[in-house]
Amino acid sequence: MHVLLVEDDLVLADGIARILRGGGMTVDAVNNGEDADRALAAREPSVMVLDIGLPGIDGFEVVRRLRACGSNTPVLLLTARDDVQDRVRGLEIGADDYLVKPFAAP
């Protein structure tokens, strides 16, 4: 399984990537929305784990663009935002699930 991990916290991204690789997955990691767009154009992943709060193009916009291209790639939003409105927005624009980082500062 090929995972595109989009996370701007490099320590967190490294930890998540190690866990996924340990589970036998191939992981490409990028740290901003622009690089996510480029990675998606180059190779469609099996799944994308996507932070919402990215520099530049945020995660919501990455999902919106992905769905506008007709891609059905599963997207798991990973974020410190736990507001219900953010959850609803993420799911309405096409994310498949929404996970609040339990270890993130409010």
Backbone as a printed PyTorch tensor [residue, N CA C, xyz], in Angstrom:
tensor([[[  0.8560,  -1.1800,   0.0000],
         [  0.0000,   0.0000,   0.0000],
         [  0.8960,   1.2350,   0.0000]],

        [[  0.5510,   2.1870,  -0.8370],
         [  1.2990,   3.4450,  -0.9480],
         [  0.5270,   4.5540,  -0.2370]],

        [[  1.1730,   5.1800,   0.7620],
         [  0.5670,   6.2400,   1.5530],
         [  1.2590,   7.5590,   1.2310]],

        [[  0.4620,   8.5840,   0.9540],
         [  0.9900,   9.9410,   0.8690],
         [  0.6860,  10.6070,   2.1940]],

        [[  1.7270,  10.9490,   2.9360],
         [  1.6030,  11.6030,   4.2290],
         [  1.9210,  13.0800,   4.0420]],

        [[  0.9720,  13.9350,   4.4310],
         [  1.1520,  15.3820,   4.2890],
         [  1.0300,  15.9910,   5.6870]],

        [[  2.1800,  16.3320,   6.2620],
         [  2.2410,  16.8340,   7.6420],
         [  3.3940,  17.8240,   7.7530]],

        [[  3.1130,  19.0250,   8.2710],
         [  4.1610,  20.0400,   8.3640],
         [  5.0070,  19.9360,   9.6260]],

        [[  4.5780,  19.1910,  10.6120],
         [  5.3840,  18.9530,  11.8050],
         [  6.3290,  17.7990,  11.4660]],

        [[  7.6010,  18.1170,  11.2340],
         [  8.5450,  17.1210,  10.7270],
         [  8.7980,  15.9840,  11.7050]],

        [[  8.7810,  16.2520,  12.9920],
         [  8.9750,  15.1930,  13.9860],
         [  7.7810,  14.2420,  13.9650]],

        [[  6.5860,  14.8060,  13.9350],
         [  5.3710,  13.9920,  13.8710],
         [  5.3210,  13.2010,  12.5680]],

        [[  5.6460,  13.8460,  11.4570],
         [  5.6460,  13.1650,  10.1600],
         [  6.6100,  11.9860,  10.1580]],

        [[  7.7880,  12.1880,  10.7410],
         [  8.7770,  11.1120,  10.8030],
         [  8.2440,   9.9370,  11.6180]],

        [[  7.6250,  10.2190,  12.7430],
         [  7.0690,   9.1560,  13.5850],
         [  5.9630,   8.3870,  12.8920]],

        [[  5.0550,   9.0950,  12.2490],
         [  3.9610,   8.4390,  11.5340],
         [  4.5130,   7.6040,  10.3840]],

        [[  5.4510,   8.1640,   9.6400],
         [  6.0400,   7.4400,   8.5090],
         [  6.7320,   6.1640,   8.9770]],

        [[  7.4430,   6.2320,  10.0890],
         [  8.1220,   5.0350,  10.6210],
         [  7.1170,   3.9490,  10.9800]],

        [[  6.0370,   4.3470,  11.6160],
         [  5.0030,   3.3790,  11.9950],
         [  4.3920,   2.7390,  10.7520]],

        [[  4.0550,   3.5520,   9.7630],
         [  3.4560,   3.0220,   8.5430],
         [  4.4240,   2.1050,   7.8030]],

        [[  5.6730,   2.5120,   7.7120],
         [  6.6830,   1.6730,   7.0540],
         [  6.8830,   0.3670,   7.8040]],

        [[  6.8250,   0.4410,   9.1320],
         [  6.9330,  -0.7600,   9.9480],
         [  5.7940,  -1.7370,   9.6910]],

        [[  4.6760,  -1.2010,   9.2340],
         [  3.5230,  -2.0260,   8.8660],
         [  3.5740,  -2.4930,   7.4240]],

        [[  4.7010,  -2.2480,   6.7650],
         [  4.8830,  -2.7310,   5.3980],
         [  4.3880,  -1.7990,   4.3090]],

        [[  4.0700,  -0.5760,   4.6580],
         [  3.5660,   0.3740,   3.6700],
         [  4.7040,   1.2010,   3.0810]],

        [[  4.5030,   1.6350,   1.8610],
         [  5.4070,   2.5810,   1.2170],
         [  4.8740,   3.9710,   1.5260]],

        [[  5.7430,   4.8620,   1.9960],
         [  5.2990,   6.1910,   2.4150],
         [  6.0890,   7.2630,   1.6840]],

        [[  5.3630,   8.1830,   1.0660],
         [  5.9470,   9.4170,   0.5610],
         [  5.4540,  10.5130,   1.4950]],

        [[  6.3640,  11.3010,   2.0390],
         [  5.9820,  12.3520,   2.9730],
         [  6.3490,  13.7110,   2.4070]],

        [[  5.3940,  14.6400,   2.4780],
         [  5.6240,  16.0290,   2.0920],
         [  5.0960,  16.9040,   3.2200]],

        [[  5.5080,  18.1860,   3.2390],
         [  5.1310,  19.0110,   4.3870],
         [  4.3440,  20.2680,   4.0500]],

        [[  3.7750,  20.3450,   2.8480],
         [  2.9160,  21.4880,   2.5220],
         [  1.9510,  21.1150,   1.3990]],

        [[  0.9450,  21.9600,   1.2160],
         [ -0.0920,  21.6780,   0.2280],
         [  0.3940,  21.6750,  -1.2050]],

        [[  1.3290,  22.5590,  -1.5260],
         [  1.8500,  22.6180,  -2.8940],
         [  2.5670,  21.3190,  -3.2510]],

        [[  3.3910,  20.8150,  -2.3110],
         [  4.0840,  19.5540,  -2.5570],
         [  3.1000,  18.3830,  -2.6080]],

        [[  2.0250,  18.4670,  -1.8350],
         [  0.9940,  17.4320,  -1.8990],
         [  0.3660,  17.3960,  -3.2950]],

        [[  0.0430,  18.5660,  -3.8440],
         [ -0.5180,  18.6230,  -5.2000],
         [  0.4360,  17.9970,  -6.2120]],

        [[  1.7140,  18.3250,  -6.1000],
         [  2.7140,  17.7600,  -7.0290],
         [  2.8280,  16.2500,  -6.8670]],

        [[  2.8320,  15.7800,  -5.6320],
         [  2.9430,  14.3390,  -5.3860],
         [  1.7240,  13.5960,  -5.9240]],

        [[  0.5530,  14.1830,  -5.7640],
         [ -0.6720,  13.5640,  -6.2700],
         [ -0.6950,  13.5230,  -7.7960]],

        [[ -0.1390,  14.5440,  -8.4160],
         [ -0.0860,  14.5720,  -9.8870],
         [  0.9050,  13.5360, -10.4220]],

        [[  1.9470,  13.2550,  -9.6580],
         [  2.9790,  12.3220, -10.1030],
         [  2.5710,  10.8660,  -9.9040]],

        [[  1.8600,  10.5920,  -8.8180],
         [  1.5120,   9.2090,  -8.4960],
         [  0.3300,   9.1960,  -7.5490]],

        [[ -0.7280,   8.4870,  -7.9230],
         [ -1.9000,   8.4140,  -7.0520],
         [ -1.6410,   7.3950,  -5.9490]],

        [[ -1.7280,   7.8190,  -4.6930],
         [ -1.4790,   6.8950,  -3.5890],
         [ -2.6950,   6.0020,  -3.3220]],

        [[ -2.4790,   4.9680,  -2.5350],
         [ -3.5890,   4.1240,  -2.0930],
         [ -4.4500,   4.8680,  -1.0920]],

        [[ -3.8070,   5.7270,  -0.2970],
         [ -4.4910,   6.5290,   0.7160],
         [ -3.6260,   7.7580,   1.0230]],

        [[ -4.2840,   8.8320,   1.4510],
         [ -3.5610,  10.0350,   1.8530],
         [ -3.9270,  10.3580,   3.2990]],

        [[ -2.8950,  10.5850,   4.1240],
         [ -3.0640,  11.0610,   5.4940],
         [ -2.6610,  12.5260,   5.4540]],

        [[ -3.5980,  13.4060,   5.7670],
         [ -3.4520,  14.8230,   5.4510],
         [ -3.7500,  15.7190,   6.6430]],

        [[ -2.7780,  16.5350,   7.0130],
         [ -2.9760,  17.5630,   8.0360],
         [ -3.7780,  18.7050,   7.4080]],

        [[ -4.6480,  19.3150,   8.1780],
         [ -5.4100,  20.4590,   7.6660],
         [ -4.5780,  21.7340,   7.7220]],

        [[ -3.8940,  21.9550,   8.8330],
         [ -3.1780,  23.2090,   9.0500],
         [ -1.8000,  23.2160,   8.4160]],

        [[ -1.7740,  23.3430,   7.1170],
         [ -0.5180,  23.3570,   6.3710],
         [ -0.1610,  24.7770,   5.9600]],

        [[  1.1260,  25.0580,   5.7890],
         [  1.4980,  26.3610,   5.2410],
         [  1.0840,  26.4470,   3.7730]],

        [[  0.7040,  27.6260,   3.3340],
         [  0.2840,  27.7980,   1.9370],
         [ -1.1010,  27.2130,   1.7340]],

        [[ -1.2100,  26.2820,   0.8240],
         [ -2.4870,  25.6170,   0.5470],
         [ -2.8040,  24.6930,   1.7210]],

        [[ -3.9520,  24.9040,   2.3780],
         [ -4.2800,  24.0680,   3.5310],
         [ -4.8560,  22.7170,   3.0930]],

        [[ -5.0360,  21.8440,   4.0510],
         [ -5.5270,  20.5030,   3.7520],
         [ -6.9080,  20.4730,   3.1290]],

        [[ -7.7850,  21.3880,   3.5440],
         [ -9.1150,  21.4450,   2.9410],
         [ -9.0130,  21.6820,   1.4300]],

        [[ -8.1460,  22.6040,   1.0410],
         [ -7.9800,  22.9190,  -0.3770],
         [ -7.3480,  21.7420,  -1.1360]],

        [[ -6.4320,  21.0370,  -0.5040],
         [ -5.8350,  19.8560,  -1.1440],
         [ -6.9340,  18.8330,  -1.4540]],

        [[ -7.8150,  18.5880,  -0.4870],
         [ -8.9160,  17.6410,  -0.7100],
         [ -9.8510,  18.1500,  -1.8020]],

        [[-10.1930,  19.4350,  -1.7410],
         [-11.1060,  19.9900,  -2.7350],
         [-10.5360,  19.8020,  -4.1380]],

        [[ -9.2520,  20.1090,  -4.3280],
         [ -8.6060,  19.9570,  -5.6390],
         [ -8.5600,  18.4890,  -6.0730]],

        [[ -8.2600,  17.6130,  -5.1290],
         [ -8.1960,  16.1830,  -5.4330],
         [ -9.5430,  15.6810,  -5.9380]],

        [[-10.5990,  16.0470,  -5.2510],
         [-11.9420,  15.6010,  -5.6570],
         [-12.3850,  16.2650,  -6.9580]],

        [[-11.9840,  17.5090,  -7.1800],
         [-12.3350,  18.2050,  -8.4250],
         [-11.7200,  17.5110,  -9.6380]],

        [[-10.6080,  16.8170,  -9.4340],
         [ -9.9560,  16.0640, -10.5200],
         [-10.5950,  14.6990, -10.7190]],

        [[-11.5710,  14.3640,  -9.8970],
         [-12.2610,  13.0840, -10.0340],
         [-11.6160,  11.9290,  -9.2910]],

        [[-10.6250,  12.2080,  -8.4590],
         [ -9.9430,  11.1460,  -7.7290],
         [-10.7980,  10.6470,  -6.5680]],

        [[-10.7790,   9.3270,  -6.3940],
         [-11.4790,   8.6990,  -5.2730],
         [-10.5020,   8.2130,  -4.2080]],

        [[ -9.2710,   8.7080,  -4.2370],
         [ -8.2730,   8.3170,  -3.2480],
         [ -8.8220,   8.5580,  -1.8410]],

        [[ -8.7960,   7.5380,  -0.9830],
         [ -9.2550,   7.7580,   0.3930],
         [ -8.3690,   8.7830,   1.1070]],

        [[ -9.0100,   9.6830,   1.8690],
         [ -8.2970,  10.7400,   2.5790],
         [ -8.6790,  10.7020,   4.0520]],

        [[ -7.6560,  10.5970,   4.9070],
         [ -7.8280,  10.6960,   6.3430],
         [ -7.2540,  12.0360,   6.7710]],

        [[ -8.1070,  12.9220,   7.2640],
         [ -7.6340,  14.2130,   7.7710],
         [ -7.1000,  14.0060,   9.1780]],

        [[ -5.9090,  14.4950,   9.4160],
         [ -5.2400,  14.3910,  10.7050],
         [ -4.9500,  15.8090,  11.1630]],

        [[ -5.5140,  16.2020,  12.3070],
         [ -5.4070,  17.6020,  12.6880],
         [ -5.5620,  17.8130,  14.1840]],

        [[ -5.1030,  18.9500,  14.6460],
         [ -5.3080,  19.3460,  16.0350],
         [ -6.6640,  20.0250,  16.2090]],

        [[ -7.3100,  20.3690,  15.1160],
         [ -8.6090,  21.0450,  15.1820],
         [ -9.6950,  20.0410,  15.5590]],

        [[-10.4240,  20.3390,  16.6390],
         [-11.4740,  19.4190,  17.0450],
         [-12.8640,  20.0540,  16.9670]],

        [[-12.9570,  21.1820,  16.3080],
         [-14.2260,  21.8740,  16.1450],
         [-15.1460,  21.0700,  15.2240]],

        [[-16.3880,  20.9260,  15.6070],
         [-17.3580,  20.1580,  14.8210],
         [-17.5070,  20.7390,  13.4160]],

        [[-17.4670,  22.0580,  13.2910],
         [-17.5950,  22.6860,  11.9700],
         [-16.4580,  22.2690,  11.0440]],

        [[-15.2450,  22.1500,  11.5810],
         [-14.1180,  21.6940,  10.7640],
         [-14.3180,  20.2470,  10.3310]],

        [[-14.8160,  19.4150,  11.2300],
         [-15.0870,  18.0170,  10.8810],
         [-16.1150,  17.9300,   9.7580]],

        [[-17.1890,  18.6640,   9.9230],
         [-18.2440,  18.6510,   8.9030],
         [-17.6970,  19.1600,   7.5800]],

        [[-16.9730,  20.2630,   7.6080],
         [-16.4060,  20.8220,   6.3710],
         [-15.5030,  19.8010,   5.6910]],

        [[-14.6180,  19.1710,   6.4460],
         [-13.7110,  18.1890,   5.8670],
         [-14.4440,  17.0460,   5.1890]],

        [[-15.4580,  16.5400,   5.8460],
         [-16.2210,  15.4290,   5.2730],
         [-17.0690,  15.8840,   4.0800]],

        [[-17.6030,  17.0930,   4.1570],
         [-18.4150,  17.6050,   3.0380],
         [-17.5890,  17.8300,   1.7720]],

        [[-16.3300,  18.2030,   1.9130],
         [-15.5150,  18.4420,   0.7140],
         [-14.9110,  17.1590,   0.1570]],

        [[-15.1040,  16.0460,   0.8830],
         [-14.6840,  14.7780,   0.3020],
         [-13.7040,  13.9350,   1.0880]],

        [[-13.3240,  14.3660,   2.2920],
         [-12.4650,  13.5100,   3.1090],
         [-13.2800,  12.2890,   3.5320]],

        [[-12.5840,  11.1980,   3.7740],
         [-13.2650,   9.9640,   4.1550],
         [-13.3490,   9.7790,   5.6670]],

        [[-12.4440,  10.4030,   6.3950],
         [-12.4770,  10.3250,   7.8440],
         [-11.6750,  11.4900,   8.4150]],

        [[-11.8320,  11.6940,   9.7120],
         [-11.2630,  12.8630,  10.3730],
         [-10.7530,  12.4080,  11.7290]],

        [[ -9.4650,  12.5430,  11.9780],
         [ -8.8700,  12.1230,  13.2370],
         [ -8.2190,  13.3210,  13.9100]],

        [[ -8.6400,  13.5990,  15.1330],
         [ -8.0320,  14.6850,  15.9050],
         [ -6.8130,  14.1070,  16.6180]],

        [[ -5.6810,  14.7970,  16.4770],
         [ -4.4470,  14.3740,  17.1430],
         [ -4.6520,  14.4740,  18.6410]],

        [[ -4.6620,  13.3580,  19.3540],
         [ -4.9370,  13.4080,  20.7890],
         [ -3.8140,  14.0380,  21.5980]],

        [[ -2.6510,  14.1810,  20.9970],
         [ -1.4770,  14.6890,  21.6920],
         [ -1.1710,  16.1300,  21.3190]],

        [[ -1.9990,  16.7410,  20.5180],
         [ -1.7420,  18.1090,  20.0530],
         [ -2.2230,  19.1150,  21.0840]],

        [[ -1.5020,  20.2020,  21.1880],
         [ -1.9060,  21.2830,  22.0690],
         [ -3.1030,  22.0060,  21.4860]],

        [[ -4.0530,  22.4390,  22.3090],
         [ -5.2420,  23.1440,  21.7850],
         [ -4.9200,  24.4750,  21.1840]]])
